[in-house]
Each structure stands twice: as structure tokens, then as C-alpha cells.
Amino acid sequence: GDGPEETLLPLELSRFQLSEEFGFLLPHPLTELPAPYTPWMEIAQDLPQLISSRQLRARVQQMPQLSTQQLRGHEELHLAHLVLSFITMGYLWQEGEEGTVKVLPRNLAVPFWEVSQTLGLPPILSHADFVLANWRRKNPGGPLEMENLDTIISLPGGESLRGFILVTFLVEKAAVPGIKAIVQAIHGILQQDEESLHKALQQLAEAIEDMSQALKQMHDHVDPAVFYAVIRIFLSGWKDNPAMPEGLIYEGVAEEPLRYSGGSAAQSSVLHAFDELLGIRHGQHSSAFLQRMRDYMPPPHRAFVEEIHRAPSLRQVVLSSGSVRLRTAFNRCVSALVDFRSYHIIIVTKYITVAAAKAKARQAELGDRAGPPTVKPPSALEAKGTGGSHISIFLKSIRDSTRAGLIPA
């Protein structure tokens, strides 16, 4: 960091559209748009069926050209972005990776672009849509648990898609005490209050451990074969994707094709914030990818991560204090982060690497009887994440650079 004088004080969550209760999650997402936008909502609520019956593109072609002028406020804009991003992904990938289109029609491209510009988000499905703004309680007074949660908008993939989105939601929710602990830790550093800093580090470590526990629910709710063969393609973007090498023309927006990365867990602000606080430095290649993923975060969330980067170095404070208990608490946070990233590698291996091998074997077995392209696994993404990174190499490299952040005894 550049010293305390650069930090805007106080570091309050509300200044960054962060909530004490929900962290980076949108606190109470709307589930309906105002009446003029019924044509969008009708399509969005029927997406799995429209895509599987190959009727979505025809329906989008008939969609009226709607102005975004009647969208009011943060929540309506986020729901519009969610709805338009899901329709866009369905439109693009309806026929699988061999049936892509080069142009997003004007009646979808223009409003999507306008809403994106207003929110400061890219015109593609991102983590901010897929998870942060795409949840609701079934029983409004009930708990934030799997049984009482549902998505607002869906894509093909049934219960596995619902599970994938909502387990990720629960990981974000588990991170909330850790986000609050960041604020406490920086406050503790600036006030030179070792007691409060120590307490904040303990809370941060517990939150990261709880995130790992939440992530384990993926096994119960997501079928690897469905995730790999059905869900993944709809999270794919048009940058670093061999299935769409030129990108996508947004009709009525730009003459030239635009390129955007698909949805990725690397777009979640949580781990970026933890890395900045703990002073974790990733290798050049990984770092460049993570930096690019920040462009897919809501701007206030990105500003929060950058603010932590500007704060005084926690690592330096712990080292210069000579305090054994601070060093122990700091290392517990780093170790918890290493464990979380190791567990993420286990999940990715099961849901992508192993699933890809099984899908290939099935394909070979079926040969010419393989049926229509929907069941054909997406070969362009065999070794890549939906964000476009070479996934195993990337995840192992960030796990290893996290481990390098431990302070030796």
C-alpha cells in the first residue's frame, strides 16, 4: 500500500454498495420488471423450454424494440441486466458451439448495451448476474438455506443448474463475516489496535473455512455430466473461445465485433478482496487474467477491492509487530485460503477434467449414433474455464502463490 494518508476513511461497506447482511450479494433482488418489459420477462421465464425446443431465436426476432428509459433504480436495472444476459446466452448457444451466430439482433443488443453502460457492467452474463442478483427466498420469512432458495431466471440444466447457482450463492453468503473482518482489520491497523486486528483475523479465517464448507454442497446438488455437457456452454463468452473466434456484433451498437469473457468464479470480488488484504501476489499470467476479471465486477465492488489494495500492508504490520499471535492468526487466514483453493481444484477436476474424459469416452462409444449436437460435449472448452483461462494450470498457480504468502516462523 501507499500508506494511510491515501486511504479514504472510514472504510464503510455502504459506500461500495455492500451490505452488512449480504456482502457482495444484491440484498433483495426484484423478481419482476415493470409492465412495459413483459415481453422480456415472458421469454426469460421460459428459457429452458425455448432453448431445448430450438425456438428461442425465433422468439427473440419477434421481440419488440423496447426503450430502457422506464427502468428506475438499481434493482430494476440489475434485473433487466440479468434477464437480457440470460436471453443473450440462450440466443447465442441454442444450437451448441457449432451453430453460433455472428450478430446479436438490435432489439436485444441495444437495450442490453444501454443497461450495461448504466450499471458499468459488460453486455454479457457475468457472476454479478448469474449469482449475485439471481436468487430469491421461496418463503420470504424463511432461512437462507438450499431448501428455501430458488433462482429468478434459469437456463437448461434443471436441478443441477439451480444447485450450481445457489451453492455459489451460499459460498458468497458465507464470506460476509470475512468482508466485515477486512474493514475491522484495516481499522485495527490504522488505530494501531493489535487486539482488534487479532480478532478481525480470526473472524476472517473462520469465514474462509465456512466458505469451503459451503462449497462442499456442490457434490449434493450438481451432476457433473449435466454441468459439463449442458450448463457450461451457456456460461461461455466470445473472447478466447475457439467456437467464436471473431467475437460478436452487437447490432445497432457497434459495426465491429466485440469480445467478452464468459462468466467465471474469478469475477467474484470476495477472493480478490481477501488476496489484497493478505498481500497475496500471483504470477504475472494469472495476475493479468484476474485483473481483467475485475472489469466484470460492479464498479463499486471493484472500488472496494482497490481501496483495500491502497490500505497499509497488513503483512508488514504483522511482521514488524513481532507478535506471535498475530502471525499465527495471519497464517491461519492464508492457510484457510490455500485450503479453499485446493478444494476448488478438486471440484473443477470432477466437474470439468473427469467429466470431459467421460463425455469423450461416451462419444467414442456411441460413434455415429451420438444424436443431435446438444448432447455433443463442447470441445472448445475441454481444458478452459468459461472465462477463457487454462483452468487447471491457472487454479494450481494461484493456489501455490497463495501458499507462498505464509509468514515463516
Secondary structure, DSSP 8 states (H G I E B T S, - for coil): ---GGGS-SS--GGGGT-BTTTBTS-SS--S---GGGHHHHHHHTTHHHHHHTT-HHHHHHTS----STT--HHHHHHHHHHHHHHHHHHHHHTT-TTS--SEE-HHHHHHHHHHHHHHT--SS--HIIIIITS-EESSTTS-SSGGGEE-SS--SSHHHHHHHHHHHHHHHHHTHHHHHHHHHHHHHHHTT-HHHHHHHHHHHHHHHHHHHHHHTTHHHH--HHHIIIIIGGGG--SSS-TTSTT-BEETTT-SS-B------GGG-HHHHHHHHHHT----HHHHHHHHHHGGGS-HHHHHHHHHHHHS--HHHHHHHH--HHHHHHHHHHHHHHHHHHHHHHHHHIIIIIIHHHHHHHHHHHHGGGG-SGGGS--GGGSSB-TTSSBHHHHHHHHHHHHHTTS---
